[in-house]
Amino acid sequence: MIGRLNHVAIAVPDLDAAAAQYRDGLGATVGAPQDEPDHGVTVIFIELPNTKIELLHPLGEDSPIRGFLDKNPAGGIHHICYEVDDILAARDHLKATGARVLGDGEPKIGAHGKPVLFLHPKDFNGCLVELEQA
Amino acid sequence: MIGRLNHVAIAVPDLDAAAAQYRDGLGATVGAPQDEPDHGVTVIFIELPNTKIELLHPLGEDSPIRGFLDKNPAGGIHHICYEVDDILAARDHLKATGARVLGDGEPKIGAHGKPVLFLHPKDFNGCLVELEQA
């Protein structure tokens, strides 16, 4: 069912510092910061040959990653995103196997303009999993 | 400098349960458990079209992931691994930019039989970074 690893998202306390670490230290191709007010984050995309890293920083008071950074002030990996062909079929299959879908269970339009869902970390080894319809 | 994302490693408290979640819930291709006594882990590889997920479980008393699971009993993402062409050049460049290499700074032979180094999580947004010479 799951296909490609679409991205690894890393919440960072200082976006400029994180961009510099990846650009100057790791020599990666680091994009410009993009505000995504609908998702409460500012994002920097790092394009690797086979996938992406997304550096996330809170934007606005209701950012969904604010709590994560409060608990992890140095930052940390926030979620990983797998692609699926049919997000509703994936959701229904996962629910049938006992996995919990966060929120009301209906896909939302994610930061890439595609339908996404998040799965409960307790069902996946403490790891927040995003599914994105590719 | 960094190339492909080689893998995302997830430490799991119950390898059988984690394998079942990925195989039956997420419909992924899940390999058989492999003991790696030299690295103190039992590993299950999950092959995605563009990269790998490695489920890690402690093997033996001195496992390097035992402390992580003590702190994160439900499991969690333990590290991410980027490929580099020349690990010594990468190390020297990173040290020159102020990043800290764990251990004595000399590459070890990793779980894939290739030279690896780990970078200090405090220099990379709370994220443990492995470099592997591809």
Boltz contact constraints between the chains, C-beta under 6 A:
constraints:
  - contact:
      token1: [A, 1]
      token2: [B, 26]
      max_distance: 6.0
  - contact:
      token1: [A, 1]
      token2: [B, 27]
      max_distance: 6.0
  - contact:
      token1: [A, 2]
      token2: [B, 26]
      max_distance: 6.0
  - contact:
      token1: [A, 2]
      token2: [B, 28]
      max_distance: 6.0
  - contact:
      token1: [A, 3]
      token2: [B, 49]
      max_distance: 6.0
  - contact:
      token1: [A, 4]
      token2: [B, 49]
      max_distance: 6.0
  - contact:
      token1: [A, 4]
      token2: [B, 50]
      max_distance: 6.0
  - contact:
      token1: [A, 5]
      token2: [B, 48]
      max_distance: 6.0
  - contact:
      token1: [A, 5]
      token2: [B, 51]
      max_distance: 6.0
  - contact:
      token1: [A, 10]
      token2: [B, 125]
      max_distance: 6.0
  - contact:
      token1: [A, 10]
      token2: [B, 127]
      max_distance: 6.0
  - contact:
      token1: [A, 12]
      token2: [B, 125]
      max_distance: 6.0
  - contact:
      token1: [A, 18]
      token2: [B, 125]
      max_distance: 6.0
  - contact:
      token1: [A, 24]
      token2: [B, 97]
      max_distance: 6.0
  - contact:
      token1: [A, 25]
      token2: [B, 94]
      max_distance: 6.0
  - contact:
      token1: [A, 25]
      token2: [B, 97]
      max_distance: 6.0
  - contact:
      token1: [A, 25]
      token2: [B, 99]
      max_distance: 6.0
  - contact:
      token1: [A, 26]
      token2: [B, 1]
      max_distance: 6.0
  - contact:
      token1: [A, 26]
      token2: [B, 2]
      max_distance: 6.0
  - contact:
      token1: [A, 27]
      token2: [B, 1]
      max_distance: 6.0
  - contact:
      token1: [A, 28]
      token2: [B, 2]
      max_distance: 6.0
  - contact:
      token1: [A, 48]
      token2: [B, 5]
      max_distance: 6.0
  - contact:
      token1: [A, 49]
      token2: [B, 3]
      max_distance: 6.0
  - contact:
      token1: [A, 49]
      token2: [B, 4]
      max_distance: 6.0
  - contact:
      token1: [A, 50]
      token2: [B, 4]
      max_distance: 6.0
  - contact:
      token1: [A, 50]
      token2: [B, 50]
      max_distance: 6.0
  - contact:
      token1: [A, 50]
      token2: [B, 51]
      max_distance: 6.0
  - contact:
      token1: [A, 51]
      token2: [B, 5]
      max_distance: 6.0
  - contact:
      token1: [A, 51]
      token2: [B, 50]
      max_distance: 6.0
  - contact:
      token1: [A, 51]
      token2: [B, 51]
      max_distance: 6.0
  - contact:
      token1: [A, 72]
      token2: [B, 126]
      max_distance: 6.0
  - contact:
      token1: [A, 74]
      token2: [B, 126]
      max_distance: 6.0
  - contact:
      token1: [A, 75]
      token2: [B, 125]
      max_distance: 6.0
  - contact:
      token1: [A, 75]
      token2: [B, 126]
      max_distance: 6.0
  - contact:
      token1: [A, 76]
      token2: [B, 126]
      max_distance: 6.0
  - contact:
      token1: [A, 77]
      token2: [B, 77]
      max_distance: 6.0
  - contact:
      token1: [A, 77]
      token2: [B, 127]
      max_distance: 6.0
  - contact:
      token1: [A, 94]
      token2: [B, 25]
      max_distance: 6.0
  - contact:
      token1: [A, 97]
      token2: [B, 24]
      max_distance: 6.0
  - contact:
      token1: [A, 97]
      token2: [B, 25]
      max_distance: 6.0
  - contact:
      token1: [A, 99]
      token2: [B, 25]
      max_distance: 6.0
  - contact:
      token1: [A, 125]
      token2: [B, 10]
      max_distance: 6.0
  - contact:
      token1: [A, 125]
      token2: [B, 12]
      max_distance: 6.0
  - contact:
      token1: [A, 125]
      token2: [B, 18]
      max_distance: 6.0
  - contact:
      token1: [A, 125]
      token2: [B, 75]
      max_distance: 6.0
  - contact:
      token1: [A, 126]
      token2: [B, 72]
      max_distance: 6.0
  - contact:
      token1: [A, 126]
      token2: [B, 74]
      max_distance: 6.0
  - contact:
      token1: [A, 126]
      token2: [B, 75]
      max_distance: 6.0
  - contact:
      token1: [A, 126]
      token2: [B, 76]
      max_distance: 6.0
  - contact:
      token1: [A, 127]
      token2: [B, 10]
      max_distance: 6.0
  - contact:
      token1: [A, 127]
      token2: [B, 77]
      max_distance: 6.0
